[in-house]
Amino acid sequence: MAYNLCHSTSFLFHDHQSLYDSLVSTTPRPNTRALSLSFKLNSLSFPSKTSIQKCSVSVQETQSMDPANDSKNLQEQDSKSGSSKKSYIWVNPKSPRASQLKKKSYDSRYNSLVKVAQALNLCSATEDGVSSVLSGLGDNLLEQDCVVILNNMSNSETALLALNYFLGKLKSKREVILYNVTIKVCRKSRDLDRANKLFDEMLVRGVKPDNVTFSTLISCGRMCSSPSKSVEWFEKMPDFECDPDNVTYASMIDAYGRAGNVDMALSLYDRARTEKWSLDAMTFSTLIRMYAASGNFDGCLNVYEEMKILGVKPNMFVYNNLLDAMGRAKRPWQAKTIYKEMTDNGYTPNWNTYASLLRAYGRARYGEDALAVYREMKEKGMELNVILYNTILSMCADIGFADEAFEIFEDIKSSGTCKPDSWTFSSLITINSCSGKVSEAEAMLSEMLEAGFEPNLFVLTSLIQCYGKAQRTDDVVRTFNRLPESGITPDDRFCGCLLNVMTQTPKEEIGKLIECVEKSNSKLGTVVRLLLEEPGIEGHFKNEASELFNSISEDVKKAYCNCLIDLCVNLNLLEKACELLDLGLTLKIYRDIQSRSPTQWSLHLKSLSLGAALTALHVWINDLAKTLESGEEFPPLLGINTGHGKHKYSDKGLAGVFESHLKELNAPFHEAAPDKVGWFLTTDAAAKSWLESRSSPELAAV
C-alpha cells in the first residue's frame, strides 16, 4: 500500500511533541496525522540515512483538548511557515527506498521505545537493571523519547529508577513533564506511596508542580481509595499558583465525600449544579453513600434522579449504594424498583448487589423476597458470609420461618467457608423458644456451648420465654440465676420478657417469679406486688406505675403496659386493668384507640395485647352506654378493628378471639365484607337495642 511521507522534517518533530499529550490523554500512542500541540523548534537537524539526530523542543503551556481546534491550529501553523499539503509526497511502495524511509519514520521509532518500556517493566528493580536496558539508547537522549518510555510503563518501582536515569542524562528545562508522566505510572499501578515520594522529590529539586501534577496526584489518591490525600493535594494547589479546572473540582466532590467532609462536598456539588460541571458516575455514587450515611434517604433518590436528568449513566457502584441506602431506610419496595431498572439497563447483579438486597428485604421482613435472593445466590455459586446468613436467620426468627431457618443453618455448616457464630445460634434458639420447643432450644444451646460460645443476655431471654410458654417456672428461675454467674445485667427487654412469662404462669406459681422481677427492676417489682395485693391507698398503684413507665426506654413501654394489663385480666383485677389503660392513654403509650366521624365511631385494637384489647372494649362499651343515656345520637355505623393478622408463631389472631368473645356478649357486631377483613360492624339501631338490653354492665361481663 502506498503511504504519505512527510518531506519536511517538521513532521517528525510535530509527532515528538504530541507525546506530551499523554499527560492528559489516555491514548497510548500519538496520531501521526492529527497533531494536538503547538510547539517551537529551537534547533533542527535533518535525519541522516542511518539515524535520527537529536533536536531540542520547547513545549508551550497551553494545550488543545479539541481535535477540531488541533486541526485548525495545524493549518494556521502551516500557513505561517509556508508549508502546505504539497510538502507531503507520495512514495511508491514498490520503490527500493520505500522500506528504508519507513524504517526512518517515527512510527518505527515509537514502536522501539514502547519495547524499551516493556523491558523496563520486567527488569530487576535496581539501578544496574534499569541502566542495562536504557544504555542501548546512547547518551544523546531526546526528552520526548523519555516521555514515551515512561508513559508506556506500568511498573512504578522501575519507573522511578528510569526517571532518575533520564534526569541524570538530560539537561531539561521542563523536568515537570517527566515527573508528571512518572506520577501517571504510579497512578496506573495504584502506588500512592511512590506518587507522594515523587511530589516531595519535586519540591526538594526545585521543580514547580503544575495543574497536570496536581490533577494526576488527585486522581491517584482517588484510585487508591485515599481521599484524604486527594484533599491534601487539592488544598495545596493555591500555594503553587495552580487553579483547579472544573474536572478537578468535580472529582473533589467525590474526594471530600469519601474523606468525610460532607459540608465541602455538598458545597462543591451545589456549585457543580449551578455551573453545570460534568460529573461522573463515581461522584454521584459517593453523594448517594454520603446522604445515606446521614440518614437523608430522600436525598439519595434526588441525586439518582438528577443523575438521570443530566444523562450520566449509572454504574454498578451507583446501583449498589442506592440499594444499600434503601435497605437502611427500610424501603424494600424502592429497592425492588431500582433493582429492576438496573437489570433492564443490562447490568448483571454481583455479590454486592445481592448482599444489599438481602439486607433490604431482611430488615423489612420481606421473607419471600429475601429467600428468593438467597436461593439465587446459591444457584450462582456465590458464597455468603456469616453476617448475611445471620441477617436472613434473624428475619426468619422474627416472622416465624422455622423450617427455612434450619435449612439455612445446615447450609452454613456444610458451606466449608463459613461457621455459625453466637448470633447464629441465638436466632435458632429464639425460633425454637417462640415455638415452645423446649428440647430443641436446649439442644441448640448445647451445640452453641460445644462451639465455644457462651450464652448472652439475648439467648437467656429466649430460653426464659421458652420455659415460660411451657409453664416450666422452676426452669425460668434456674435460667435467671445464670445471669450473675455469667456477669450479665438484665436490661428493659429482659424484664419485659419476665413480665410476659408471668402472664402465662399459673396463679399459684407467680410468687416464684416476683423475686426475679424485683432483682431485675425494683420499680417493676413494686408495681407487680401492688397489683397482686388488696387495694390500698387510692391512687398509689397508678402513681407507682406512672413512675415505672417514666423510668424505662420508649421502645418497651407498650410491651410493659400490655403485659401488666394482661396480668390484671388473668387475675380478674379489671379495675386495675382500666387504671393501666387510662394511664397508657394519658402517657401516650396508646394512641388513637377510639375515633369518631359523622358516619362511623370506631374502636382500634390492632396494637394491643388480648388483655388490653378486652379492657379497651369494656371501656368503649361503657362510653357508648353513657352516650346513649345522654341522648346523643349515634352515627349510622359502629365498628371494631382488630386487624386480620395472625401471630407469627400461632394460627390465632385477635380477630378470631374477638369473634368468639362478641358472641358470648351477644353483641350485634358481625364480621365485615372481605374487603374489610378484621372489622366487626353494626348499625346504630342494633347497637342502641343491645345497649338498652344490658341492664347494668359489669366489669366481669367483658
C-alpha positions as CSV (number, residue, x, y, z in Angstrom):
1,M,0.0,0.0,0.0
2,A,1.2,3.5,-0.8
3,Y,1.7,5.9,2.1
4,N,2.4,9.6,2.6
5,L,5.8,10.5,3.9
6,C,6.4,14.0,5.2
7,H,9.1,15.6,3.0
8,S,9.6,18.2,5.7
9,T,11.3,17.3,9.0
10,S,8.6,19.3,10.8
11,F,6.5,16.2,10.5
12,L,9.0,14.3,12.7
13,F,9.1,16.8,15.5
14,H,5.4,17.5,15.5
15,D,5.0,13.9,16.4
16,H,7.7,14.0,19.0
17,Q,5.9,16.9,20.8
18,S,2.5,15.3,20.5
19,L,3.7,12.7,23.1
20,Y,3.3,15.3,25.8
21,D,-0.5,15.0,25.3
22,S,-0.2,11.6,27.1
23,L,-0.2,13.6,30.3
24,V,-3.8,14.5,29.9
25,S,-5.0,11.8,27.5
26,T,-5.4,8.0,27.9
27,T,-4.4,7.4,24.3
28,P,-1.2,5.4,24.4
29,R,0.1,6.4,21.0
30,P,0.3,9.7,19.2
31,N,-1.6,10.2,16.0
32,T,0.8,10.9,13.2
33,R,-1.9,12.8,11.2
34,A,-3.9,14.8,13.7
35,L,-1.5,16.9,15.7
36,S,-2.6,18.1,19.1
37,L,0.1,20.5,20.4
38,S,1.7,23.7,19.2
39,F,5.4,23.9,19.7
40,K,8.5,25.8,18.8
41,L,11.7,24.3,17.4
42,N,14.9,25.7,18.9
43,S,17.1,23.7,16.8
44,L,16.6,21.4,13.9
45,S,18.8,18.7,12.3
46,F,17.7,16.7,9.3
47,P,17.9,12.9,9.7
48,S,20.7,11.2,8.1
49,K,20.2,7.9,6.2
50,T,21.1,5.9,9.2
51,S,19.8,7.8,12.3
52,I,17.5,10.4,13.7
53,Q,19.6,13.3,15.1
54,K,18.9,14.9,18.4
55,C,16.7,18.0,18.5
56,S,15.6,20.3,21.3
57,V,11.9,21.0,21.7
58,S,10.1,23.6,23.9
59,V,6.6,22.8,25.0
60,Q,4.1,25.6,25.3
61,E,1.9,25.9,28.3
62,T,-1.4,25.8,26.5
63,Q,-2.8,22.5,25.2
64,S,-5.7,22.0,22.9
65,M,-8.2,19.3,24.0
66,D,-10.4,19.7,20.9
67,P,-9.4,17.7,17.8
68,A,-11.1,20.3,15.6
69,N,-9.1,23.1,17.1
70,D,-6.0,21.0,16.8
71,S,-6.5,20.7,13.0
72,K,-7.3,24.4,12.8
73,N,-4.1,25.2,14.7
74,L,-2.1,23.0,12.5
75,Q,-3.4,24.6,9.4
76,E,-2.6,28.1,10.8
77,Q,1.0,26.9,11.6
78,D,1.4,25.5,8.1
79,S,0.2,28.8,6.5
80,K,2.6,30.8,8.7
81,S,5.6,28.6,8.0
82,G,4.8,28.5,4.3
83,S,4.2,24.8,4.3
84,S,1.2,23.2,2.5
85,K,-0.1,19.8,1.6
86,K,2.5,19.9,-1.2
87,S,5.2,19.2,1.4
88,Y,3.8,15.6,1.6
89,I,4.9,13.5,-1.3
90,W,3.7,10.1,-2.4
91,V,6.2,7.3,-2.4
92,N,5.8,4.2,-4.4
93,P,5.7,1.3,-2.0
94,K,7.5,-0.9,-4.6
95,S,10.4,1.5,-4.7
96,P,13.6,0.1,-3.1
97,R,13.8,3.3,-1.0
98,A,10.3,2.8,0.5
99,S,11.4,0.3,3.1
100,Q,14.3,2.4,4.1
101,L,12.2,5.5,4.5
102,K,9.6,3.6,6.5
103,K,12.3,2.5,9.0
104,K,13.2,6.1,9.5
105,S,9.6,7.1,10.2
106,Y,8.6,8.0,13.7
107,D,6.2,5.0,13.8
108,S,9.2,2.7,13.8
109,R,11.0,4.8,16.4
110,Y,7.9,4.9,18.6
111,N,7.5,1.1,18.5
112,S,11.1,0.6,19.6
113,L,10.6,3.0,22.5
114,V,7.5,1.0,23.6
115,K,9.6,-2.2,23.6
116,V,12.1,-0.4,25.9
117,A,9.2,0.5,28.3
118,Q,8.1,-3.2,28.3
119,A,11.6,-4.3,29.1
120,L,11.8,-1.8,32.0
121,N,8.5,-3.2,33.4
122,L,10.1,-6.7,33.5
123,C,13.7,-5.9,34.5
124,S,15.1,-6.1,38.1
125,A,14.2,-3.0,40.2
126,T,17.8,-2.0,40.6
127,E,19.9,0.8,39.1
128,D,22.0,-1.7,37.2
129,G,19.0,-3.5,35.9
130,V,17.4,-0.3,34.6
131,S,20.7,1.1,33.2
132,S,21.3,-2.1,31.2
133,V,18.0,-1.6,29.4
134,L,18.4,2.1,28.8
135,S,22.1,2.1,27.9
136,G,21.2,1.0,24.4
137,L,19.6,4.4,23.7
138,G,23.0,6.1,23.9
139,D,23.9,9.3,25.6
140,N,22.1,11.7,23.3
141,L,18.6,11.2,24.6
142,L,15.6,13.2,23.5
143,E,13.2,14.4,26.2
144,Q,10.3,13.3,24.1
145,D,11.7,9.8,23.9
146,C,11.9,9.7,27.7
147,V,8.3,10.8,27.9
148,V,7.2,8.0,25.5
149,I,9.1,5.3,27.5
150,L,7.7,6.5,30.9
151,N,4.2,6.9,29.5
152,N,4.2,3.3,28.4
153,M,5.4,1.9,31.7
154,S,3.3,0.2,34.4
155,N,5.9,-0.7,36.9
156,S,6.2,2.2,39.4
157,E,9.3,0.8,41.0
158,T,11.4,0.7,37.9
159,A,9.8,3.9,36.6
160,L,11.3,5.9,39.4
161,L,14.7,4.4,38.6
162,A,14.2,5.2,34.9
163,L,13.3,8.8,35.8
164,N,16.5,9.2,37.8
165,Y,18.4,7.8,34.9
166,F,16.8,10.3,32.5
167,L,17.3,13.2,34.8
168,G,21.0,12.4,35.1
169,K,21.4,12.3,31.3
170,L,19.1,15.2,30.2
171,K,19.5,18.9,30.7
172,S,15.8,19.5,30.6
173,K,14.2,22.8,31.3
174,R,10.9,21.0,31.7
175,E,11.5,18.4,34.3
176,V,8.0,18.7,35.5
177,I,6.9,16.8,32.3
178,L,9.0,13.8,33.3
179,Y,7.7,13.9,36.9
180,N,4.1,14.2,35.7
181,V,4.3,11.2,33.4
182,T,6.1,9.1,36.1
183,I,3.3,10.0,38.6
184,K,0.9,8.8,36.0
185,V,2.7,5.4,36.1
186,C,2.2,5.4,39.9
187,R,-1.5,6.0,39.3
188,K,-1.6,3.1,36.8
189,S,-0.1,0.8,39.4
190,R,-2.0,2.4,42.3
191,D,1.2,3.1,44.1
192,L,0.3,6.1,46.3
193,D,3.4,6.0,48.4
194,R,5.7,6.4,45.4
195,A,3.5,9.2,44.0
196,N,3.8,11.0,47.2
197,K,7.6,10.4,47.2
198,L,7.8,11.9,43.7
199,F,5.9,15.0,44.8
200,D,8.2,15.6,47.7
201,E,11.3,15.0,45.5
202,M,10.0,17.6,43.0
203,L,9.9,20.2,45.8
204,V,13.4,19.3,47.0
205,R,14.8,19.7,43.5
206,G,13.0,23.0,43.0
207,V,10.7,21.7,40.3
208,K,7.4,23.6,40.4
209,P,4.3,21.4,40.1
210,D,1.7,22.4,37.6
211,N,-2.0,21.7,37.1
212,V,-1.3,18.4,35.5
213,T,0.8,17.4,38.5
214,F,-2.0,18.0,40.9
215,S,-4.8,16.6,38.8
216,T,-2.8,13.4,38.3
217,L,-2.0,13.2,42.1
218,I,-5.6,13.8,43.0
219,S,-6.9,11.1,40.6
220,C,-4.2,8.8,42.0
221,G,-5.5,9.3,45.5
222,R,-9.0,8.7,44.3
223,M,-8.0,5.4,42.6
224,C,-6.0,4.3,45.6
225,S,-9.1,4.9,47.9
226,S,-7.2,7.6,49.8
227,P,-9.5,10.6,49.5
228,S,-7.7,12.4,52.4
229,K,-4.5,12.5,50.2
230,S,-6.6,13.9,47.3
231,V,-7.9,16.6,49.6
232,E,-4.4,17.4,50.9
233,W,-3.0,17.9,47.4
234,F,-6.1,19.8,46.2
235,E,-5.7,22.3,49.1
236,K,-2.0,22.8,48.2
237,M,-2.8,24.0,44.7
238,P,-3.1,27.7,45.6
239,D,0.3,27.6,47.3
240,F,1.8,26.9,43.8
241,E,-0.4,29.3,41.9
242,C,-2.3,26.5,40.3
243,D,-6.0,26.9,39.6
244,P,-8.2,23.8,39.5
245,D,-10.4,23.4,36.5
246,N,-14.0,22.1,36.5
247,V,-12.9,18.5,36.1
248,T,-10.7,18.7,39.1
249,Y,-13.4,20.4,41.1
250,A,-15.8,17.7,40.1
251,S,-13.5,14.9,41.3
252,M,-13.1,16.7,44.6
253,I,-16.8,16.3,45.3
254,D,-16.0,12.6,45.4
255,A,-12.8,13.0,47.4
256,Y,-14.3,15.3,50.1
257,G,-17.3,13.0,50.4
258,R,-15.1,9.9,50.9
259,A,-12.9,11.8,53.3
260,G,-16.0,12.7,55.5
261,N,-16.0,16.4,54.8
262,V,-19.7,16.4,53.9
263,D,-20.2,20.2,54.0
264,M,-17.4,20.8,51.5
265,A,-18.6,18.0,49.2
266,L,-22.2,19.4,49.2
267,S,-20.9,22.9,48.7
268,L,-19.0,21.8,45.6
269,Y,-22.0,19.8,44.4
270,D,-24.2,22.9,44.7
271,R,-21.7,24.8,42.7
272,A,-21.5,22.0,40.1
273,R,-25.2,22.1,39.5
274,T,-25.1,25.9,39.2
275,E,-22.1,26.0,36.8
276,K,-23.1,22.8,35.0
277,W,-19.9,20.9,35.6
278,S,-19.5,17.5,34.1
279,L,-19.8,14.9,36.9
280,D,-19.0,11.2,36.6
281,A,-20.9,8.3,37.9
282,M,-18.5,7.7,40.8
283,T,-19.1,11.2,42.1
284,F,-22.8,10.5,42.2
285,S,-22.2,7.2,43.9
286,T,-20.3,9.0,46.6
287,L,-23.1,11.5,47.0
288,I,-25.6,8.8,47.4
289,R,-23.5,7.0,50.0
290,M,-22.9,10.3,51.8
291,Y,-26.6,11.1,52.0
292,A,-27.4,7.5,53.2
293,A,-24.8,7.8,56.0
294,S,-26.5,11.0,57.3
295,G,-30.0,9.3,57.1
296,N,-31.2,11.5,54.2
297,F,-32.6,8.8,52.1
298,D,-34.8,11.1,50.0
299,G,-31.6,13.0,49.2
300,C,-30.2,9.7,47.8
301,L,-33.2,9.4,45.5
302,N,-33.0,13.0,44.4
303,V,-29.3,12.6,43.4
304,Y,-30.2,9.5,41.4
305,E,-32.9,11.4,39.6
306,E,-30.6,14.4,38.9
307,M,-28.0,12.0,37.6
308,K,-30.5,10.6,35.0
309,I,-31.7,14.0,34.0
310,L,-28.1,15.0,33.3
311,G,-27.6,12.0,31.1
312,V,-25.0,10.3,33.3
313,K,-25.4,6.5,33.1
314,P,-25.4,4.8,36.5
315,N,-22.8,2.2,37.1
316,M,-22.8,-0.8,39.5
317,F,-21.4,1.4,42.3
318,V,-24.4,3.7,42.0
319,Y,-26.9,1.0,41.9
320,N,-25.4,-1.0,44.8
321,N,-25.1,2.1,47.0
322,L,-28.6,3.1,46.2
323,L,-29.9,-0.4,47.1
324,D,-27.9,-0.3,50.3
325,A,-29.4,3.1,51.1
326,M,-33.0,1.8,50.5
327,G,-32.2,-1.1,52.8
328,R,-31.1,1.2,55.6
329,A,-34.3,3.3,55.0
330,K,-36.4,0.1,55.3
331,R,-37.9,0.8,51.8
332,P,-37.8,-2.6,50.2
333,W,-40.4,-1.5,47.5
334,Q,-38.0,1.1,46.3
335,A,-35.1,-1.4,46.3
336,K,-37.2,-3.6,44.1
337,T,-37.8,-0.7,41.6
338,I,-34.1,0.2,41.5
339,Y,-33.1,-3.4,41.0
340,K,-35.5,-3.7,38.1
341,E,-34.1,-0.6,36.5
342,M,-30.6,-2.0,36.9
343,T,-31.3,-5.3,35.2
344,D,-33.4,-3.5,32.5
345,N,-30.3,-1.4,31.7
346,G,-28.3,-4.5,31.1
347,Y,-26.4,-4.8,34.3
348,T,-25.8,-8.3,35.9
349,P,-26.2,-8.3,39.7
350,N,-22.9,-9.0,41.5
351,W,-22.3,-10.1,45.1
352,N,-22.7,-6.6,46.5
353,T,-26.0,-6.2,44.7
354,Y,-27.4,-9.4,46.3
355,A,-26.0,-8.5,49.7
356,S,-27.7,-5.1,49.6
357,L,-31.0,-6.8,48.5
358,L,-30.7,-9.3,51.3
359,R,-30.2,-6.6,53.9
360,A,-33.0,-4.5,52.5
361,Y,-35.5,-7.4,52.4
362,G,-34.3,-8.9,55.7
363,R,-34.6,-5.6,57.7
364,A,-38.1,-5.0,56.3
365,R,-39.1,-8.6,57.0
366,Y,-39.9,-9.3,53.3
367,G,-39.4,-13.0,53.9
368,E,-40.3,-14.5,50.5
369,D,-38.2,-11.9,48.6
370,A,-35.2,-12.4,50.9
371,L,-35.3,-16.1,50.5
372,A,-35.6,-15.8,46.7
373,V,-32.4,-13.7,46.6
374,Y,-30.7,-16.2,48.9
375,R,-31.6,-19.1,46.7
376,E,-30.5,-17.2,43.6
377,M,-27.1,-16.6,45.2
378,K,-26.7,-20.3,46.0
379,E,-27.7,-21.2,42.4
380,K,-24.9,-18.9,41.1
381,G,-22.4,-20.4,43.5
382,M,-21.9,-17.2,45.4
383,E,-20.6,-17.6,49.0
384,L,-22.4,-15.8,51.8
385,N,-20.5,-14.5,54.9
386,V,-21.8,-15.1,58.4
387,I,-23.2,-11.6,58.6
388,L,-25.6,-12.2,55.6
389,Y,-26.5,-15.6,56.9
390,N,-27.4,-14.0,60.3
391,T,-29.4,-11.3,58.6
392,I,-31.6,-14.0,57.0
393,L,-31.8,-16.1,60.2
394,S,-32.8,-13.0,62.2
395,M,-35.6,-12.3,59.7
396,C,-36.7,-15.9,59.9
397,A,-36.9,-15.7,63.7
398,D,-38.9,-12.5,63.5
399,I,-41.5,-13.8,61.1
400,G,-41.7,-17.4,62.2
401,F,-39.9,-19.1,59.2
402,A,-38.7,-22.0,61.3
403,D,-38.2,-24.7,58.6
404,E,-36.4,-22.2,56.3
405,A,-34.1,-21.2,59.2
406,F,-33.0,-24.7,59.9
407,E,-32.4,-25.4,56.2
408,I,-30.1,-22.3,56.1
409,F,-28.4,-23.4,59.3
410,E,-27.5,-26.7,57.6
411,D,-26.2,-24.7,54.6
412,I,-23.9,-22.7,56.9
413,K,-22.4,-25.8,58.4
414,S,-21.9,-27.5,55.1
415,S,-20.5,-24.5,53.3
416,G,-16.9,-25.1,54.2
417,T,-16.2,-21.4,54.2
418,C,-18.4,-20.1,57.0
419,K,-19.1,-21.1,60.6
420,P,-22.0,-20.3,62.8
421,D,-21.3,-17.6,65.4
422,S,-23.0,-16.6,68.6
423,W,-25.7,-14.6,66.7
424,T,-26.5,-17.6,64.5
425,F,-27.2,-19.8,67.5
426,S,-29.1,-17.0,69.2
427,S,-31.5,-16.8,66.2
428,L,-32.2,-20.5,66.2
429,I,-32.7,-20.7,69.9
430,T,-35.2,-17.8,69.5
431,I,-37.1,-19.7,66.8
432,N,-37.4,-22.8,69.0
433,S,-38.3,-20.8,72.0
434,C,-41.1,-18.8,70.3
435,S,-42.4,-22.1,69.0
436,G,-42.4,-23.6,72.6
437,K,-39.9,-26.3,71.5
438,V,-38.0,-26.7,74.8
439,S,-35.9,-29.8,73.9
440,E,-34.9,-28.3,70.6
441,A,-33.9,-25.0,72.2
442,E,-31.9,-26.8,74.8
443,A,-30.2,-28.9,72.1
444,M,-29.2,-25.8,70.2
445,L,-27.9,-24.3,73.4
446,S,-25.7,-27.4,73.9
447,E,-24.4,-27.1,70.3
448,M,-23.6,-23.4,70.9
449,L,-21.6,-24.3,74.1
450,E,-19.7,-27.0,72.2
451,A,-18.8,-24.5,69.5
452,G,-17.2,-22.3,72.2
453,F,-19.8,-19.6,72.6
454,E,-21.3,-18.6,76.0
455,P,-25.0,-17.7,76.1
456,N,-25.5,-13.9,76.1
457,L,-28.5,-12.0,77.5
458,F,-30.4,-12.4,74.3
459,V,-30.1,-16.2,74.4
460,L,-31.1,-16.4,78.1
461,T,-34.1,-14.1,77.4
462,S,-35.2,-16.5,74.7
463,L,-34.8,-19.5,77.0
464,I,-36.8,-17.9,79.7
465,Q,-39.5,-17.2,77.1
466,C,-39.4,-20.8,76.0
467,Y,-39.7,-22.2,79.6
468,G,-42.5,-19.7,80.2
469,K,-44.5,-20.9,77.3
470,A,-44.1,-24.5,78.6
471,Q,-45.1,-23.3,82.1
472,R,-41.8,-24.7,83.5
473,T,-41.5,-22.0,86.2
474,D,-38.6,-23.7,88.0
475,D,-36.5,-23.7,84.8
476,V,-37.3,-20.0,84.4
477,V,-35.9,-19.3,87.9
478,R,-32.9,-21.5,87.2
479,T,-32.1,-19.7,83.9
480,F,-32.5,-16.4,85.6
481,N,-29.9,-17.4,88.3
482,R,-27.4,-18.0,85.5
483,L,-27.2,-14.2,84.8
484,P,-25.0,-13.2,87.7
485,E,-22.8,-16.3,87.1
486,S,-22.2,-15.0,83.5
487,G,-21.7,-11.4,84.6
488,I,-24.9,-10.3,82.7
489,T,-27.0,-7.4,83.9
490,P,-30.8,-7.6,83.0
491,D,-32.0,-4.8,80.6
492,D,-35.5,-3.5,80.0
493,R,-36.2,-6.1,77.3
494,F,-35.2,-8.9,79.7
495,C,-37.5,-7.6,82.4
496,G,-40.3,-7.3,79.8
497,C,-39.8,-11.0,79.0
498,L,-40.1,-11.9,82.7
499,L,-43.3,-9.9,82.8
500,N,-44.6,-11.7,79.8
501,V,-43.8,-15.1,81.4
502,M,-45.8,-14.0,84.4
503,T,-48.9,-13.6,82.2
504,Q,-48.6,-17.2,81.1
505,T,-47.8,-18.6,84.6
506,P,-50.5,-20.3,86.8
507,K,-51.6,-18.0,89.7
508,E,-50.2,-20.3,92.4
509,E,-46.6,-20.1,90.8
510,I,-46.4,-16.4,90.2
511,G,-44.8,-15.9,93.6
512,K,-41.7,-17.8,92.4
513,L,-41.1,-15.1,89.7
514,I,-41.7,-12.0,91.8
515,E,-38.2,-12.2,93.4
516,C,-36.7,-12.5,89.9
517,V,-38.6,-9.4,88.8
518,E,-37.6,-7.4,91.8
519,K,-33.9,-8.3,91.3
520,S,-34.1,-7.2,87.7
521,N,-36.0,-3.9,88.2
522,S,-37.1,-2.8,91.6
523,K,-39.7,-0.4,90.3
524,L,-41.3,-3.1,88.2
525,G,-41.2,-5.4,91.2
526,T,-43.0,-2.8,93.3
527,V,-45.8,-2.4,90.7
528,V,-46.3,-6.2,90.4
529,R,-46.6,-6.6,94.2
530,L,-49.1,-3.7,94.4
531,L,-51.0,-5.3,91.6
532,L,-51.3,-8.6,93.4
533,E,-52.1,-7.1,96.8
534,E,-55.5,-6.0,98.1
535,P,-56.5,-2.4,97.2
536,G,-54.5,0.0,99.4
537,I,-54.3,3.8,99.3
538,E,-56.3,5.2,96.4
539,G,-54.1,6.2,93.5
540,H,-50.9,4.6,95.0
541,F,-50.8,1.8,92.4
542,K,-51.4,4.2,89.5
543,N,-48.6,6.6,90.8
544,E,-46.1,3.7,91.1
545,A,-47.0,2.5,87.6
546,S,-46.5,6.1,86.2
547,E,-43.0,6.2,87.8
548,L,-42.2,2.9,86.2
549,F,-43.2,4.0,82.7
550,N,-41.2,7.2,83.1
551,S,-38.1,5.2,84.0
552,I,-38.0,2.7,81.1
553,S,-37.0,3.1,77.5
554,E,-39.6,4.3,75.0
555,D,-39.4,1.1,72.9
556,V,-40.6,-1.2,75.7
557,K,-43.3,1.0,77.3
558,K,-46.2,-0.5,75.3
559,A,-45.0,-4.1,75.9
560,Y,-44.8,-3.4,79.7
561,C,-48.3,-1.9,79.7
562,N,-49.8,-4.7,77.6
563,C,-48.3,-7.3,79.9
564,L,-49.4,-5.6,83.1
565,I,-52.9,-5.3,81.8
566,D,-52.9,-9.0,80.7
567,L,-51.8,-10.0,84.1
568,C,-54.7,-8.0,85.7
569,V,-57.2,-9.6,83.3
570,N,-55.8,-13.1,84.0
571,L,-56.2,-12.4,87.8
572,N,-59.6,-10.8,87.3
573,L,-58.3,-7.4,88.5
574,L,-60.3,-5.5,85.9
575,E,-60.4,-2.2,87.9
576,K,-56.6,-2.1,87.9
577,A,-56.6,-3.1,84.2
578,C,-58.7,0.0,83.5
579,E,-56.4,2.2,85.5
580,L,-53.4,1.0,83.5
581,L,-55.2,1.5,80.2
582,D,-56.1,5.1,81.3
583,L,-52.5,5.7,82.3
584,G,-51.3,4.3,78.9
585,L,-53.6,6.8,77.1
586,T,-52.5,9.7,79.4
587,L,-48.8,9.0,78.8
588,K,-49.5,8.5,75.0
589,I,-48.3,4.9,75.2
590,Y,-51.5,4.1,73.4
591,R,-52.8,6.4,70.7
592,D,-56.0,6.8,68.7
593,I,-57.7,3.8,70.2
594,Q,-61.1,5.5,69.7
595,S,-62.1,7.6,66.7
596,R,-65.3,9.4,65.7
597,S,-66.6,10.7,62.4
598,P,-70.1,11.8,61.3
599,T,-70.7,8.4,59.7
600,Q,-68.8,5.9,62.0
601,W,-67.5,5.5,65.5
602,S,-64.6,3.0,65.8
603,L,-62.5,1.1,68.3
604,H,-59.0,0.3,67.1
605,L,-57.3,-2.6,68.8
606,K,-54.6,-3.8,66.4
607,S,-51.6,-2.7,68.5
608,L,-53.0,-4.1,71.8
609,S,-52.5,-7.5,73.5
610,L,-55.5,-9.6,74.1
611,G,-56.0,-8.4,77.7
612,A,-55.5,-4.8,76.8
613,A,-57.9,-5.2,73.8
614,L,-60.6,-6.7,76.1
615,T,-60.1,-3.9,78.6
616,A,-60.4,-1.3,75.8
617,L,-63.6,-2.9,74.6
618,H,-65.1,-2.8,78.1
619,V,-64.3,1.0,78.4
620,W,-65.7,1.7,74.9
621,I,-69.0,-0.2,75.6
622,N,-69.3,1.8,78.8
623,D,-68.7,5.1,76.9
624,L,-71.3,4.1,74.4
625,A,-73.8,3.4,77.2
626,K,-73.2,6.8,78.7
627,T,-73.6,8.4,75.3
628,L,-76.9,6.7,74.9
629,E,-78.1,7.8,78.3
630,S,-77.1,11.4,77.5
631,G,-79.4,11.3,74.4
632,E,-76.6,11.9,71.9
633,E,-77.2,10.4,68.5
634,F,-75.1,7.6,67.2
635,P,-73.7,7.6,63.6
636,P,-75.0,5.1,61.1
637,L,-72.2,2.6,61.7
638,L,-70.1,1.5,64.7
639,G,-67.0,-0.7,64.2
640,I,-64.3,-2.6,66.0
641,N,-61.0,-3.0,64.1
642,T,-58.9,-6.0,65.4
643,G,-56.7,-6.3,62.3
644,H,-56.6,-9.5,60.3
645,G,-53.1,-10.7,61.1
646,K,-52.2,-13.8,63.0
647,H,-49.4,-14.3,65.4
648,K,-46.2,-15.3,63.6
649,Y,-45.8,-18.5,65.8
650,S,-49.5,-19.2,66.1
651,D,-52.6,-19.7,64.0
652,K,-54.6,-17.5,66.3
653,G,-55.1,-13.8,65.9
654,L,-57.0,-11.1,67.7
655,A,-59.9,-11.3,65.2
656,G,-60.6,-14.9,66.0
657,V,-60.6,-14.4,69.7
658,F,-62.9,-11.4,69.5
659,E,-65.3,-13.1,67.2
660,S,-65.9,-15.7,70.0
661,H,-66.0,-13.1,72.7
662,L,-68.5,-10.9,70.9
663,K,-70.8,-13.9,70.6
664,E,-70.5,-14.6,74.3
665,L,-71.6,-11.0,74.9
666,N,-74.4,-11.4,72.4
667,A,-73.1,-8.1,70.9
668,P,-74.6,-7.3,67.4
669,F,-71.1,-6.8,65.8
670,H,-70.5,-9.0,62.8
671,E,-67.5,-9.6,60.5
672,A,-67.4,-7.1,57.7
673,A,-67.2,-7.9,54.0
674,P,-64.0,-9.5,52.6
675,D,-62.7,-6.1,51.6
676,K,-62.6,-5.0,55.3
677,V,-61.0,-8.0,56.9
678,G,-60.6,-7.6,60.7
679,W,-63.5,-5.3,61.0
680,F,-66.6,-6.0,63.1
681,L,-69.5,-3.7,62.3
682,T,-73.0,-2.9,63.5
683,T,-75.7,-0.3,62.8
684,D,-76.7,2.4,65.2
685,A,-80.2,0.8,65.7
686,A,-78.7,-2.6,66.6
687,A,-76.2,-1.0,68.9
688,K,-78.9,1.0,70.8
689,S,-81.1,-2.0,71.1
690,W,-78.3,-4.1,72.6
691,L,-77.1,-1.4,75.0
692,E,-80.6,-0.9,76.2
693,S,-80.9,-4.6,76.9
694,R,-77.9,-4.6,79.2
695,S,-79.4,-3.6,82.5
696,S,-76.2,-2.7,84.3
697,P,-72.9,-3.7,82.5
698,E,-70.5,-5.1,85.0
699,L,-66.7,-5.4,84.5
700,A,-67.0,-9.1,84.7
701,A,-69.2,-9.2,81.7
702,V,-66.3,-8.3,79.4
